Amino acid sequence: MKDYLDEMSDRYNNGSFIDDDPVSIPHLFTKKEDIEIAAFLTATISWGNRKAILKSAKRMIELLDHQPYDFVLHHDRHDLKSLQNFVYRTFNGDDFKQFIISLQHIYVAHQGLEVVFTDKMKNASNPQMAIHHFRTCFFESIVSQRTTKHVADPLAGSSAKRLNMFLRWMVRRDKRGVDFGMWKHISPSQLSLPLDVHTGNIARKLGLLHRSQNDWKAVEAIDQVLREFDPNDPVKYDYALFGLGAIGGFK
């Protein structure tokens, strides 16, 4: 099974994966903060059809004047009005505006996304507490209750698929060119699988996961298996499981 998953990871973890995947959006940038913010916003709306995700993520970047970090740091009320009509499924203009305000708070009060996540990853076996800590910091400013549902909390049982995917993008480092590997103070060995319908279904079909729900307990269960296959880089198998489920037509 390890040999098979290594082969499948190798098949999908390469430059050809980028164009049709949400990770293509942060790849539009070279500045660290632009990459982080574009990645976080894109990951936030990464559920559903990939083409629809890409279309909406590109629209987000357009509304930020193709300078996400500058917009986050220096926006005013008038700038936020331009975001009002944005909508992707249940994420609307009010949510988008609040996310920009909260991101500004993260960079001004907490020194940025990397610092917030890294703070709770020291000696941690997975990102559960780091994601919870980030969520707490992100919503320190006044925020509507409806917006909070767009940032998962693994302590409440969520698999936190989108945030785990964001962390994979920021932390994993290899020479394949898909993930950025910009955050050096978190080890790839600490990452958790971005568990979704595709990775979960394939993991069950292969006998790697027996829990029926895609929740945090399922994440911990599949993590344990993947860490046995590669303790240094367990989430490289995200490529195998997602690729087989969403791209390869595994049956």
Secondary structure, 3 states (H helix, E strand, C coil): CHHHHHHHHHHHCCHHHCCCCHHHCHHHCCCHHHHHHHHHHHHHCCCCCHHHHHHHHHHHHHHCCCCHHHHHHHCCHHHHHCCCCCEECCEEHHHHHHHHHHHHHHHHHCCCHHHHHHHCCCCCCCCHHHHHHHHHHHCCCCCCHHHHCCCCCHHHCECCHHHHHHHHHHHCCCCCCCCCCCCCCCCHHHCCCCCCHHHHHHHHHCCCCCCCCCEHHHHHHHHHHHHHHCCCCHHHHHHHHHHHHHHCCCC
